[in-house]
């Protein structure tokens, strides 16, 4: 399918923007002002963000900065907490944090008792790794494409508890789900207790068939912990349907909560077997709060969680998912089959959403990222060989336009000799 037909088909589905080459200014600043039936819907969404004009930001994967109304609400929370001072901290901070955690639980299809707020995915996952009831000789399964600091935490568990950690390679371009499930299953032994699986691989955007992996693992008596750092607020899912035992995510990524907010999900009935990393005020609580004590923290961020969820709900998670998948496929389908360009993300639409990874034969990933920024004013991040992946991770957001992705495609073509 050529580019024109591709765009026409997606516009017909209501995913593309009708103002494809339009640079007109739009007036909406709050999502409440947006006309959801208007053909320039995504232009209006774009106007909800304050964007730097110096470069095109294609690195939203580290932190998805806030739309202006969420930012203003956050500043209001900061002022109010500062105004209330210790009175706030000694009276309502925990109730408000619980309300925000309950809102996250509702968003992902969990019960309030199964979710707590943390500071990021690393904290969430490390709480489970460090507190798991390991015995010497136990085994865990991870992948070479997992987040490096989480792999390091497993290495610490090896040193501390005498466990064995086995690493597998996730097929980058699987033909069927069983290609992935089988790789994990072959690593299981009688000593395997836990496997960590990325819901979406952070460096490639590969969405794994995690329910099928969980079903297989549970059949062998193995628990499953999902790294969902890039999942919550990115695409629609119900955590109960995933049937995992543990789940961590960073809410300051695709949900656009202020920096320093994550979530931990522990399936009902499993939290009591996990040893707390930090001692809570009351030892041996029978709830997930037993794992959640971190001392004094930025409570204004807790309050902003509900604002971010409200923004997402007004936009619609399914609409957002469709837009992110569209904008990723818009650029990746144009370059996937060109010589010298390597798209390190599966082609099947259901195996990815907004994140993708691309490398060039003609230069290193570090040189590629530098050239994109210095010559083309496009900001990305280089992935240098992690898990066998060499390329720049490309993470647009709902405010990203087709015009901006056209500039990125043009840059890739020039850099690879396909212009």
N, C-alpha and C positions, 0 to 999 in steps of 0.2 A: 504494500500500500504506500503511495507517495505521501509526502507531507501534507499537501492540500486535502486529500481525501481523509487522512488520519485526523486532521483538525476538525473537518466537517463532521465526521462520525462522532467525535467526542463532544462537540458543541451540541449536536442533536441529543446526546444523552444528558445534557445539562451540566457537564463537568467542566468543559472549557469555558474560556472567557470570550464573550462576543466582541469585546473591544481589544482584539488581538494585538493590533499595532497602535492602539490609542495611548497617548501619554497625558490625556486630559486630567485636570485636577478634579477630585471628588470631594464632597462636602462632609461626609459622615465622619465623625470622630468617636462616637459611641456606638456600640452594636445595637443599642435601642433605636438609633436613627436609621438603621439600614432597611432598605426595601428588599426583602428576600426574593421577591418575584422579578426584580429588575435585571435586565441583561448585563449590567455592569456590577453585579453582586460582588465579585471578587475584587474589583477596583475599590468598592466601598469598604470591604474588609481591610484592604491594604491601607486605607486612610485612617484606620484605627491604630496604626503603629507609627512611631516616629523613626524613620529610617535614615541612616547615615548616607549622604550623597557621594562620599568619597570612593565607595566600592560597593560591589554586589556581594551581599553576605550569603554564601552557600555553606556556612558552618553553623547551623542551628542545632547540631547534635550535641554539642557541649552544653549549651544553655540557650533555650528559646526565650529571648527577652520579652518583656511584658507589653501587651497592648496598653495604650495610654490610660484607658479607664481603670484597668487593673492596677497600673502603677499609681494612679491618683488615690485609689482606694487603699493601697498599701501605705502610702504616705500618711493618709488619714489614720490608719491603724497605728503607725509609729507615733504620731502625735498624741493619740489617745492613751496609749500605753505609757508614754513619757509623762503625760498629764496625771494619770492615775498612780503611777509609780508603784511602790511596794504594795499599795492597797490592791491593785490589779493582780500582782503576782501572788499575793497571799489569799485571794478570794476566788477569782473566776478563771484564772489561766488554765487550770486543768479541765474544767467543764467545757471551755471554749475549744481546747485542743481535742477533746473527745468528740465535740460536734463536728469539727473539721475532719477527723478520722472517719466518723460515721458517714460523712458526705462522700469521702473517697470510697468507702466500702460500698455504698449504694451505686456509685459510678461503675465499679468493676464487678458488681454482682456478688459481693460477699456480705457477711453479717458484721455488724459493728464490733462484735467480740473477736473477730478474726483479723482486724486491721489496726495498726498503730502508725503514727507519724514518726519518721526518723529524719535524718539530715540528708540522706542520699542513698543510692543503691548499695554503695560499698559498705556503709554502716549496716544496712538491712541484711545483706548476705553474710557479712562477717560475723554478725551476731549468731547466725545459725552455724556457720563453720566452726567458730571458736567454742560455742556452747553445746555442740552436738555430743551425745553420749558415746564418744569413741572408745573403743577398746584396742589394745595393741594387736596389730594384724588385720584390723578392719581395712576395707578398701573403698575408695571413692573414684568416681569417673567424671572427668572434665574434658574440655576440648581445647585444642591449640588456638582456636579463634576466640576463646573467652577473654574477658577483660583482664589485663595483666595483674592489677592489684588483687583481684579475686583469686587468681592462680597463686599469687604469692601468699595469700592467706591459707590456702590449702598446703603450701609448702611449710608454713609455720605449724600447721596441724600435724604434718608428717614428723617434724622435729620434736614437737611437744608430746604427741600421743603415740608415736610409732605406727602410724597408719601408712598405707600405700596409696598413692594417687596415680591413676592411669589416665593418659591423655589420648584422645582420639582425634582424627581429622574429619571435620564435617565436609561432605561433598559440596563443592561450590555450585555445581550445576546439575542437581539431581534430576533424573527423568521421572521418578515416582517416589512417593513418600517412604516406601520401604528401603530405598537406597540409604536413607538417613537412619531410620529406626534400626536397621540391621547393624550398622556400624556401632551404635551404642550397645545393642544387645550382645554383640560378640565380645565386648569388653567385660561383661558381667561374669563374676565367679561366685562361689558360695560365700565369699567373704565381703562381697559388695554391700554396702549399707546405704549409700547416698550417691546420686548423680546430680551434677549441676548442668543445666541445659539453658542456652539462651533462647528466650522467646523470640527475639529478633537479634541477629548477630550485629554487634555494635559497629563493626568495621565494614560490613558489606550490605547491611539491610536485609539479609536473608531471614525470612520468617519461617520458623521450623514447625513441623507437624507435632506440636508438643503434646496434644492429647493422645496421639498414637504412641508417642514415646512413653508417656506416663502409664498408659494401659500395659504396655510391654514390661516396663520396669516393675510395676506393682505385681504383675504376674510372677515375677522372680523375687518378690519381697523387698524390693529396693525403693527407697523414698526418692522423690524428685523435687529439686529446688530450681525454680526458674528465675533467670536473670532477665527481668523485664524493664531494664533501665530505659529503653527507648519505646516502650509499648503504651503505657498509660497516657491517654490524650492524643495518641498518634493514630490508632485504629481501634475499631470496636471489637470488644471481646467480653466474655463472661467468665470470670475466674473459676466459678464452680464447674463450668463445662470443661475447663482445662484439666481438672482433677489433679492438680499438683498439691504437694504437701507444704511447700514454702515458696514465697514469691517476694522479690524486692524490686522497687522501681524508684526512679528519680523524678519527682513531680516538677522540678524546675526545668526539665527538658520539654517534652511535648505538651504538657498541661500548662506551661507558662506560669508556674508559681514562682515567687521571688526566690533567689538563690538560697540554697541550703535547706531544701525540703524533699524528703523521700517518704516511702511507705514500706511497711513490712506486713505481709500476709502470712499467717500460720493457720493451717486448717484446724478446725475445732477439735480439741482433745489432744493436740500434739505439743502445745507450748510448754507443758510441765516437764517434758523430758529434756528441754534445752536449758542449759545452765546460763544464768545472767553473766554478761561481760562486766557490767558495772552494778554494784549493789544498790537495789532500790531502797526507799525509805522503810518499806515493810518487806522483810524477807519472806520467801516461800509463798508468794501470792499465787492463787490458782488461776490467774488470767494472764493474758499476753502482756499486761502492764509490768509483769515481773521482769521482762526483758527490756523495758523501754525507758529506764531511768538514765538520763544523761546530764543531770544537773541543770543549772540555769542556762537558758537558750533563748533564741530570738523569737519570742512569742508573737510578734507582729506578723511573722511569716506564716505561723499557724493560722492566723485570722484570714490571711489572703487566700488560703486554699479554696474557701467557698466562693470567693470572687472569681477565681480562675475557672472553677467548675461551672459557675453561672455563665461565664462568657462562652465556654465550650458548649454548654447545653443550648444556648441561644443560637449558636452557629449550627450545631448538630454534629455529633461525632461521625455519623455515617457520611454526611456531606463533606466534612473535613477529610475523612479517610479517602473518599473518592477524589477530592481535589489533590491531595498529596500524592496519591498513586498516579493520577493523571500527569502532574507536573514532572514527576520522575520519569515516567514512560515517554513523556513528550521529548525530553532530551536524549534519554538512553537509547530509545528505538532509532533515533537518527544516526547514531554513531556505532551501534553495537556490531555491525557487520563490516565496518571500515577497516582496511588493513592498518596495522600498527596501533590500533586502539583496542584495549581489553576491558570490557565491562565485567567486573567481578561480582555481579549480582545476577541471580537467576532470571531467565527470560519470562517464565510463567508468571502472569500477573498476580496470582494469589500467593506467590512466594516472596513478595516484597511490597513496600508501600512508598513512603517518601524518601527513604535512604537508599543510596546506591554508591558504588565504588568504581572508579575508572582509572586505568593506568595507560601509559604510553611506552611503546618499545624504544622510542628515540631518546628518552631521558629518565633519570631517576625520579622517584616520587618527590624527593625534596626539591629537586630542580623544577619539577612540574608545578608544585605548589608555589614556588618563588616566582616562576614565570607568569603564572596565572595572576598573581597579585601585582607584580611589578609592571608587566606589560599590558595586562587586560583589566586590571583593577577588579579582580574576582578573588574573594577570600575563601579558602578551603583549608583542609588539614591533610597532611601527608601521612599515609600508613606505610611504614617501611618494613615489610616482610612479616608482620605479625600474623601468625597462623597461616603463612604461605601467601598472604595477600599483599600485593604491591600496587598502590594506586592512591588517588586522593578520594577521601570520603566526601560525597556531595549530599548536603542536607538542606534543601530549600524549605520554605515554610508556606503557610497559607497566603502570605502577602507577596510571595514571589510571582513575578509576571512571566508570561511567555517571551516577552521582549528580552528580559534578562537572561532567560535560558537560551534564547537565540544567540546572544553574545557569547555565552559559554560554549555552545556548539561550534560557533565560528572559531573560537579560540582553540578548541580541541582539533578542529580540522587543520588549522594553520600549523599548530605545533606538531601534528603527526604527518604533515605533508599531503593532506587530503583536500586542501583548499582549491 
